Amino acid sequence: MRWLESIGLWLDQRLHLSGLIREATTQHRVPRSSASWWYVFGSAALTVFILQVITGILLALLYVPSAAEAWNSLQTLNHTVTLGWFVRALHGWGSNFMIALVLIHMVQVFLFGAHKYPREFSWVLGVCLLLMTLGMAFTGQVLRFDQDAYWGLGIGASIMGRVPILGGWLVNLMLGGPIIGGNTLSRFFALHVFVIPGILIALVSLHVLMVFTLGINEWPMPGRLVRRATYLKEYEELTKSDGVPFVPDAIWKDLIFAGCILLAVALCAILLGPFGPSGQPDPTIIQTVPKPDFFFLWLYALLSLLPPQLETPVLLIAPVIGIGVLLLLPFLSGEGEKSWKRRPIAVLTVLLAAVTLGTFTKLASYTPWSPKMNAWSGLPVPEQCLKQRSPLERQGALVFQEKQCRNCHALGGTGGERGPALDAVATRLTEDQLIRQVLQGRGNMPAYGKNLSPAEVTALVAFLATLHPSGQRPARDASLAAQ
């Protein structure tokens, strides 16, 4: 062991880490009451985050952030790569455990009054960490790029598009263009692998630093009030008179609990396997029921039960108010009673939030709701496109409307940007070419052959063949014209 001691001494002479390590561990004293099983959730969340970083790096070595290959690369991980399914399962279940632990930790901090002076900024960092953790979960689901992820992202884009003034710009920033495609996946890959983890590492480091500098919150004794003028002095006296070293008196509970959490994640991975991917994303299946992962199910149920006129206000205003309240909480109630036994409003608030989220999550398991991806298809077909049309052509206009073709194509100046405008499509394509385009697809357009009956195709093409400027003849097959 001498050579190890020599290496350690050589490093310490140059980095001077031994003093810092001793100060942060054996010399760092915490109140004896804080060496409790109630104070282990933060360290467990940190442990699971480290697991997420390790498994995420392993998955990033094989994952291909391409619209054409993402689904296939996950299938390869599940069925071809040795233990690839297990690494994916660890990463997926680790995400769920991390969200749960961060939520439980924040509830414990709130009920124990640890958000009060002088730890207000620690609470603000905790709120930011929760938001970043949820962001990691959402971007991770998108990277599966299966049917649920595709249409779930479509719902997310539609919500983002409701933001006044900035909606269109935010959707383009989110998707990397007007459609969900390769650029979208590249952006979410960058967010999930680089941006959000980088922010999380910075926030976690700062949060841990503040825990060591400000100390661990003492057990909230009823009647022991927090006063800015005297708290720091009282806390210092408490750690001197009834304090214990963080190592080993407090850390052994953190290690045991973190080990149990890792074992639980591994058992879930082995017994329940990885999350998805389900079927390949298919934009032609518009009557779909995409369901998000567990921690977002409450939002799914909320959207299904809200009246349409309330969706936009609730989606845009309620989150801002909720996050604002959480961020301002320690500054509005920074002093006074810590014990939850003497803070009934705090206890009732936690219970109400838990019951509400639990109820909506349960409702999401059987809520008969299918998102209506109607966008511009809710608008009527322009009147000029229906004048002097035959019954068959009018029936084609109904098919055009019901199949929501304007989500991707503009008509009369309104519609999507995925495909070209159709006001003059009959001058570019003959009827045979229109049929082939509808049935087989090409470029950005998927094939609709399995989603339309022959009668619907005939009617739709008859309507499309009428879309040409007045006075301009539609396209004709050159070989037939020569005859």
C-alpha positions in Angstrom: 0.0 0.0 0.0 3.0 2.3 0.2 2.9 3.2 -3.4 -0.8 4.2 -3.0 0.1 6.4 -0.1 3.0 7.9 -2.1 0.6 8.8 -5.0 -1.9 10.2 -2.6 0.7 12.3 -0.9 2.0 13.5 -4.2 -1.5 14.6 -5.4 -2.3 16.2 -2.0 0.9 18.3 -2.1 -0.2 19.8 -5.4 -4.0 19.9 -5.0 -4.4 20.3 -1.3 -7.6 18.2 -1.3 -7.2 16.4 2.0 -8.1 19.5 4.1 -11.2 20.2 2.0 -12.3 16.5 2.3 -11.8 16.5 6.0 -13.7 19.7 6.4 -16.6 18.5 4.3 -16.8 15.1 6.1 -15.4 14.2 9.4 -15.0 17.9 10.6 -18.4 18.9 9.2 -20.8 18.7 12.2 -24.6 18.5 11.9 -27.3 18.5 14.5 -27.7 15.1 16.0 -31.4 15.2 15.2 -30.5 15.7 11.5 -28.8 12.3 11.4 -32.2 10.8 10.7 -33.9 8.6 8.1 -36.0 11.6 7.2 -33.0 13.4 5.7 -31.8 10.7 3.2 -33.9 11.6 0.1 -31.6 14.3 -1.2 -28.5 12.1 -1.2 -30.6 9.3 -2.8 -31.7 11.6 -5.6 -28.0 12.6 -6.1 -27.1 8.9 -6.3 -29.8 8.1 -8.9 -28.6 11.2 -10.9 -25.1 9.7 -11.1 -26.7 6.5 -12.3 -28.5 8.4 -15.0 -25.3 10.0 -16.1 -23.5 6.7 -16.4 -26.3 4.8 -18.2 -27.0 7.9 -20.4 -23.4 7.9 -21.6 -23.6 4.2 -22.4 -26.8 4.6 -24.4 -25.5 7.7 -26.2 -22.7 5.5 -27.7 -25.2 3.5 -29.7 -28.3 5.8 -30.0 -28.7 7.5 -33.4 -30.6 10.8 -33.2 -32.1 10.5 -36.6 -35.8 10.3 -37.6 -35.0 7.3 -39.8 -32.8 5.4 -37.3 -33.8 6.4 -33.8 -36.5 3.7 -33.5 -34.3 1.1 -35.0 -31.3 1.9 -32.8 -33.5 1.3 -29.7 -34.7 -2.0 -31.2 -31.0 -2.9 -31.6 -30.3 -2.0 -28.0 -33.3 -4.1 -26.8 -32.7 -7.2 -28.8 -29.1 -7.3 -30.2 -26.6 -5.6 -27.9 -25.6 -7.6 -24.9 -27.5 -6.2 -21.8 -28.6 -3.3 -23.9 -32.2 -3.8 -22.7 -30.9 -3.7 -19.1 -29.1 -0.4 -19.5 -32.2 1.1 -21.1 -34.3 -0.2 -18.3 -32.0 1.2 -15.7 -32.0 4.5 -17.4 -35.8 4.6 -17.8 -36.7 3.4 -14.2 -33.9 5.6 -12.8 -35.7 8.6 -14.4 -38.9 7.7 -12.6 -37.2 7.1 -9.3 -35.3 10.4 -9.6 -38.5 12.4 -10.1 -40.1 10.7 -7.2 -37.2 11.3 -4.9 -36.9 15.0 -5.8 -40.6 15.4 -5.2 -40.5 13.6 -1.8 -37.3 15.6 -0.8 -39.1 18.9 -1.7 -42.2 17.9 0.3 -40.0 16.9 3.3 -38.1 20.2 3.1 -41.3 22.2 2.9 -43.0 20.4 5.9 -39.8 20.6 8.0 -39.4 24.3 7.3 -36.0 23.9 5.7 -36.9 26.5 3.1 -36.9 29.3 5.7 -34.0 31.6 6.5 -31.1 31.2 5.7 -31.8 28.5 3.2 -34.1 30.4 0.8 -31.8 30.1 -2.1 -31.4 26.3 -1.5 -35.2 26.0 -2.0 -35.0 28.1 -5.2 -32.3 25.8 -6.5 -34.5 22.8 -5.5 -37.4 24.2 -7.6 -35.1 24.6 -10.6 -33.7 21.1 -10.1 -37.3 19.7 -10.1 -38.1 21.5 -13.4 -34.9 20.3 -15.0 -35.6 16.8 -13.8 -39.1 16.9 -15.4 -37.4 18.4 -18.6 -35.1 15.4 -18.7 -38.0 13.0 -18.4 -39.9 14.7 -21.2 -37.0 14.9 -23.6 -36.1 11.3 -22.8 -39.6 10.2 -23.9 -39.3 12.1 -27.2 -36.0 10.3 -27.9 -37.9 7.0 -28.0 -39.5 8.4 -31.1 -42.3 5.9 -31.1 -46.0 6.6 -31.8 -46.6 7.9 -28.3 -43.5 10.2 -28.5 -44.4 11.5 -31.9 -47.9 12.5 -31.1 -47.0 13.6 -27.6 -44.5 15.9 -29.1 -47.2 17.2 -31.4 -49.4 18.0 -28.4 -46.5 19.7 -26.7 -45.9 21.8 -29.9 -49.6 22.7 -30.0 -49.5 23.9 -26.4 -46.3 25.9 -27.2 -48.0 27.4 -30.2 -50.7 29.0 -28.0 -48.2 31.4 -26.4 -49.3 34.9 -27.6 -47.0 36.6 -30.1 -44.1 34.2 -29.6 -46.0 30.9 -30.2 -44.9 30.4 -33.8 -41.3 31.2 -33.1 -41.2 28.9 -30.0 -42.6 26.0 -32.1 -40.0 26.5 -34.8 -37.3 26.7 -32.1 -38.7 23.5 -30.4 -39.1 21.5 -33.6 -36.3 22.9 -35.7 -38.8 23.8 -38.4 -42.5 23.5 -39.2 -42.5 19.6 -38.9 -41.4 16.9 -36.5 -38.4 15.3 -38.2 -34.6 14.9 -38.0 -34.0 18.4 -36.8 -36.5 17.9 -34.0 -34.7 14.8 -32.8 -31.3 16.4 -33.0 -32.5 19.3 -30.8 -34.0 17.1 -28.2 -30.9 14.9 -28.2 -28.8 17.9 -27.5 -31.2 19.0 -24.7 -31.3 15.6 -23.1 -27.6 14.8 -23.4 -25.8 18.1 -23.1 -27.9 21.1 -22.1 -30.1 19.9 -19.3 -27.5 17.5 -17.7 -25.0 20.4 -17.8 -27.5 22.7 -16.0 -28.3 19.9 -13.5 -24.7 19.3 -12.7 -24.1 23.0 -12.1 -27.3 23.3 -9.9 -26.5 20.1 -8.0 -23.0 21.3 -7.3 -24.2 24.6 -6.0 -26.9 23.0 -4.0 -24.5 20.6 -2.3 -22.1 23.5 -1.6 -24.9 25.4 0.1 -25.8 22.4 2.2 -22.2 22.2 3.5 -21.8 26.0 4.0 -25.3 26.6 5.6 -25.5 23.2 7.4 -28.3 20.6 7.4 -31.7 21.8 8.8 -32.2 20.8 12.4 -35.2 18.7 13.5 -38.2 21.1 13.5 -39.1 21.3 17.2 -42.5 22.8 17.9 -42.2 26.2 19.4 -38.6 26.8 18.1 -39.1 29.8 15.9 -36.8 31.0 13.1 -35.7 34.6 13.6 -33.2 36.2 11.2 -31.5 38.1 14.0 -30.6 35.0 16.1 -30.9 31.9 14.0 -27.3 31.6 12.8 -25.9 32.0 16.3 -28.5 29.5 17.7 -27.6 26.9 14.9 -23.9 27.2 15.6 -24.4 26.7 19.3 -26.6 23.6 18.6 -24.0 22.0 16.4 -21.4 22.6 19.1 -23.5 21.3 22.0 -25.5 18.5 20.3 -23.7 18.0 17.0 -22.1 14.9 15.4 -19.7 14.5 12.5 -21.4 14.0 9.2 -19.0 11.1 8.6 -19.6 8.6 10.0 -22.6 9.4 12.2 -25.0 10.7 9.5 -23.6 9.3 6.2 -24.3 5.7 7.0 -28.0 6.2 6.7 -27.6 8.0 3.4 -25.5 5.1 2.1 -27.9 2.4 3.2 -31.0 4.2 1.7 -29.2 5.0 -1.5 -28.1 1.4 -1.8 -31.7 0.2 -1.3 -32.9 2.7 -4.0 -30.3 1.4 -6.5 -31.4 -2.2 -5.7 -35.0 -1.2 -6.3 -34.2 0.4 -9.7 -32.3 -2.7 -10.7 -35.2 -5.0 -9.7 -37.6 -2.9 -11.6 -35.3 -3.0 -14.6 -35.0 -6.8 -14.5 -38.6 -7.6 -13.7 -40.4 -4.9 -15.8 -37.9 -4.2 -18.5 -37.3 -1.0 -20.5 -39.9 1.6 -21.6 -40.8 1.0 -25.2 -40.4 1.8 -27.9 -44.0 1.0 -29.0 -45.0 1.2 -32.7 -43.0 3.3 -35.1 -44.2 6.9 -35.5 -46.9 7.2 -38.2 -48.2 10.6 -39.0 -51.0 9.1 -41.1 -52.7 7.7 -37.9 -54.4 10.9 -36.8 -57.0 9.2 -34.5 -54.4 8.2 -32.0 -54.3 8.2 -28.2 -50.8 9.1 -27.2 -50.1 8.7 -23.4 -47.2 10.3 -21.7 -45.0 8.6 -19.1 -46.3 8.2 -15.6 -45.4 11.5 -14.1 -47.1 13.4 -16.9 -50.4 11.4 -16.9 -52.1 14.0 -14.7 -51.6 16.6 -17.5 -53.1 14.1 -20.0 -56.3 13.7 -17.8 -56.5 17.5 -17.2 -56.5 18.2 -20.9 -59.2 15.6 -21.5 -61.5 17.1 -18.8 -61.0 20.8 -19.4 -63.6 22.6 -21.6 -61.9 23.7 -24.8 -62.3 27.4 -23.9 -60.3 26.9 -20.7 -57.4 24.9 -22.1 -55.3 27.9 -23.2 -55.7 29.9 -20.0 -55.0 26.9 -17.8 -52.0 25.7 -19.8 -50.4 29.1 -20.1 -51.3 30.8 -16.8 -51.5 28.1 -14.2 -47.9 26.8 -14.6 -46.5 30.4 -14.4 -48.5 31.0 -11.2 -47.5 27.7 -9.7 -43.8 28.1 -10.4 -43.9 31.7 -9.2 -45.5 30.7 -5.9 -42.9 28.0 -5.3 -40.0 30.4 -6.1 -41.4 33.2 -3.8 -42.4 30.8 -1.0 -39.2 31.1 1.1 -39.2 34.9 0.8 -42.9 35.1 1.9 -42.5 32.8 4.8 -38.9 33.0 5.7 -39.4 33.2 9.5 -41.5 31.7 12.2 -42.6 28.1 13.0 -40.8 25.2 11.3 -42.7 22.2 12.7 -45.4 20.8 10.5 -47.4 20.0 13.6 -48.0 23.8 14.0 -48.4 24.5 10.3 -51.8 23.0 9.4 -52.1 25.1 6.2 -48.8 23.6 4.9 -49.9 20.1 5.7 -53.3 20.6 4.0 -51.6 22.1 1.0 -49.4 19.1 0.5 -52.3 16.7 1.0 -54.5 18.6 -1.4 -51.7 18.6 -4.1 -51.1 14.9 -3.6 -54.8 14.0 -3.8 -55.3 16.2 -6.9 -52.3 14.8 -8.8 -53.2 11.2 -7.7 -56.8 11.6 -8.8 -55.9 13.0 -12.2 -53.3 10.3 -12.7 -55.8 7.6 -11.9 -58.4 9.2 -14.3 -55.8 9.2 -17.0 -55.8 5.4 -17.0 -59.3 5.2 -18.5 -60.1 8.7 -19.7 -61.7 8.2 -23.2 -59.9 11.1 -24.9 -58.2 11.3 -28.2 -56.4 14.6 -29.0 -57.8 16.4 -32.0 -54.9 17.4 -34.2 -57.2 19.7 -36.2 -55.0 22.9 -36.4 -56.3 24.6 -39.5 -58.5 21.7 -40.5 -61.1 23.1 -38.1 -61.6 26.0 -40.6 -64.0 25.5 -43.5 -62.7 24.8 -47.0 -62.5 28.2 -48.8 -65.8 29.0 -50.5 -64.1 29.5 -53.9 -62.9 25.9 -53.9 -66.5 24.6 -53.6 -68.3 26.7 -56.3 -69.8 24.8 -59.2 -68.4 21.5 -58.0 -70.0 18.1 -58.6 -71.3 15.9 -55.7 -68.2 13.7 -56.0 -65.9 16.7 -55.8 -67.7 18.1 -52.8 -67.4 14.7 -51.2 -63.7 14.9 -51.8 -63.6 18.2 -50.0 -65.2 16.5 -47.0 -62.5 13.8 -47.1 -59.9 16.6 -47.4 -61.4 18.1 -44.2 -61.9 14.9 -42.2 -58.4 13.6 -42.9 -57.0 17.0 -41.7 -54.9 17.5 -44.9 -54.6 21.2 -44.1 -52.4 20.4 -41.1 -49.7 19.9 -43.6 -50.9 21.8 -46.7 -52.1 25.4 -47.1 -55.3 26.1 -49.0 -56.7 29.6 -49.5 -53.8 31.1 -47.6 -54.2 29.1 -44.4 -52.7 25.7 -43.4 -49.6 23.9 -42.5 -46.1 24.3 -43.9 -45.0 20.6 -44.0 -46.0 20.3 -47.6 -46.6 22.7 -50.5 -49.7 24.8 -50.8 -52.5 23.1 -52.8 -54.2 26.0 -54.5 -52.6 25.1 -57.8 -51.8 21.5 -57.3 -53.8 20.4 -60.3 -51.4 22.4 -62.6 -48.4 20.4 -61.2 -49.8 16.8 -61.0 -52.1 14.8 -63.2 -54.9 12.7 -61.7 -52.8 9.6 -61.9 -49.9 11.4 -60.2 -52.3 12.6 -57.5 -53.5 9.1 -56.9 -50.0 7.8 -56.6 -48.9 10.6 -54.3 -51.9 10.0 -52.0 -51.5 6.2 -51.9 -47.7 5.9 -51.9 -46.5 9.2 -50.5 -43.2 10.8 -51.4 -40.7 13.2 -49.7 -42.2 14.5 -46.5 -45.6 13.1 -47.3 -46.4 9.7 -45.8 -48.4 7.1 -47.6 -52.1 7.1 -46.9 -53.0 4.0 -48.9 -53.9 2.1 -45.7 -55.9 4.9 -44.2 -58.2 5.7 -47.1 -60.8 3.6 -48.8 -60.9 3.4 -52.7 -64.0 5.6 -52.7 -62.4 8.2 -50.5 -59.3 8.3 -52.7 -61.4 8.7 -55.8 -63.4 11.6 -54.2 -60.3 13.3 -52.8 -58.4 13.2 -56.1 -61.5 14.5 -57.9 -61.5 17.5 -55.5 -57.8 18.1 -55.8 -58.0 18.0 -59.6 -60.2 21.1 -59.4 -57.6 23.1 -57.6 -56.1 25.3 -60.3 -56.2 29.0 -61.1 -59.2 30.3 -63.1 -58.4 30.2 -66.8 -55.4 27.9 -66.4 -55.9 24.3 -67.6 -55.0 21.4 -65.2 -51.9 19.2 -65.9 -52.4 16.4 -68.5 -50.5 13.3 -69.3 -48.2 14.2 -72.2 -48.4 10.7 -73.7 -52.2 11.0 -73.9 -52.0 14.5 -75.3 -49.8 13.3 -78.2 -52.4 10.7 -79.2 
